[in-house]
Amino acid sequence: MDLKRTPLYEEHKKLGAKLVTFHDWEMPLQYTSIIEEHLNVRNNVGIFDVSHMGEIEIHGKDAVNFADYLVTNSIKESKIGRVKYTPMCYPDGGEVDDLFVYKLGEDFILLVVNASNYDKDLDWVIKNKGLFNVRIDCKSYDWGEVAIQGPKAEQFLIRYFEGPKALDKLGYFQSMYGRLFGKEILVSRTGYTGEDGFEVYSDNDSIVYIWQEALNEGREFNIKPAGLGARDTLRFEVGYWLYGNDIDQRTNPIEAGQGFAVKFEKGDFIGKEALLKAQENINRKLVGLHIHEGGIPRHGAIIFKGDKNAGFVTSGNFCPTLNSINAMAYVESAYTIPETELTVFLHNKLNKCMVVNLPFVEPRAGKKKI
Amino acid sequence: MAHKIVEGLLYTESDEWVRVEGEIAIVGITDYAQDKLGDIVYIEEAVQGNKVVKEDKVATIESVKAASDINAPVSGEIVEVNKSVVKDPAIVNNDPYSKGWLFKIKIDNTEEIKDLLNAKGYEEYRKE
């Protein structure tokens, strides 16, 4: 099968990006160095091509009720423009995906889902439509998306944005329509880096223009393109989940630490009963681990307490901000207290590690008073 | 981007380079190998004093994206390891052929050197 390419593919090639296959997509892994790109997002501002993300539109009178039935977070209480992070579960509580839900109108909901899950999610949404009076549109190939992230993102973009209000008045997890560099966009103050920043949606042609203009005009703010490598290390440091690594159909939002996005009181939703039970009986939890020795434990590395299996690593990496190696892992409830000493099997031996609270780096996103 | 290959060094198909100085083989990884790995963040060094057989795994290099085993290009005894790259693994990215050397082996059998590739041979091998 031919790999899918985003509208920005030619731009990545021009910039000399190292390209990799990411779930059927040919995407930039890095332009210069993952660590350089990571630190530039923490210190200045970076731009990511995230056009591979999947967009599913739900239109119609029951759009909000349908969304509330599909996902665990509450959508109906939201005002127009609000964005919610949420798991979407199977009846057994396992996760179909984690996603952003944009309430763009009382009869218009936008789901932004993982590229790796787009087809599966679309099938799931259609399958559960039932008697809801909605129309489901798959618009993923019509939308391009860039994420502009970092402490300088706002002061840079505010000059080039026109909309119902200035960009510095847009709250965390809020969205609005407007124009950026003269092109029509949907913008939200959201991201996957832990830094303040924005995600910008536009049509495929406009997103190329926005990318080029951002790199030209953003020079004084030291804007640099950042690839999927930095996207992963940035999200990892702030403990954001990666579907397929930290969460999947065999994990539930309660043990993953996503309980804040499960609203039992909102009414019926898929997975509710299973999650109520899961809450009563938590066998394991997603925790942080400081890795003291032995290298980087990757997804699937086994955790031990003495000679007893105590869990497994979901993500492990070097944290550029901290200059240390850490991991996220599901660990049996008895061993989840911070400072618990455990071992991880890595390169054919057991290596010492210690339970710590997540996240490893406190996110700065959402800390600004709007 | 073309990767640097240094004349006068010997090479393995697993992307180590070897500089032979008398009975000592100095070993590192090639520019191609460091570029393929990306930012190197952890090195589990060879153990000084260990006897190794050609193609034994003697060290591990980890980057943000992947782990890679470093094999002994020749048999012998590990007589010295580069401590400075363990402290600052990025040296291997920045200077793979010089400051980024990994370990030195006292060669058991100099005949084994003949099995290694020269610069031209490695270049051809990597082109394939």
Contacts between the chains, C-beta under 8 A, distances in Angstrom:
chain1	res1	chain2	res2	distance
A	16	B	1	7.3
A	18	B	38	7.8
A	29	B	38	7.8
A	29	B	65	7.4
A	30	B	38	6.5
A	33	B	38	6.9
A	33	B	39	5.3
A	33	B	93	7.9
A	34	B	38	5.9
A	34	B	39	5.2
A	34	B	64	4.8
A	34	B	65	7.2
A	35	B	39	4.5
A	35	B	41	7.8
A	35	B	64	6.9
A	229	B	38	7.0
A	229	B	64	6.2
A	229	B	65	6.3
A	233	B	64	6.1
A	294	B	44	7.2
A	295	B	42	5.2
A	295	B	44	5.9
A	295	B	60	6.2
A	295	B	62	5.0
A	295	B	67	6.5
A	296	B	41	7.4
A	296	B	42	6.1
A	296	B	62	5.0
A	296	B	67	6.9
A	298	B	67	7.6
A	317	B	64	6.3
A	318	B	39	7.9
A	318	B	41	3.9
A	318	B	42	6.9
A	318	B	62	7.9
A	318	B	64	5.6
A	325	B	41	7.3
A	325	B	42	6.5
A	347	B	44	6.7
A	347	B	60	5.7
A	347	B	67	7.7
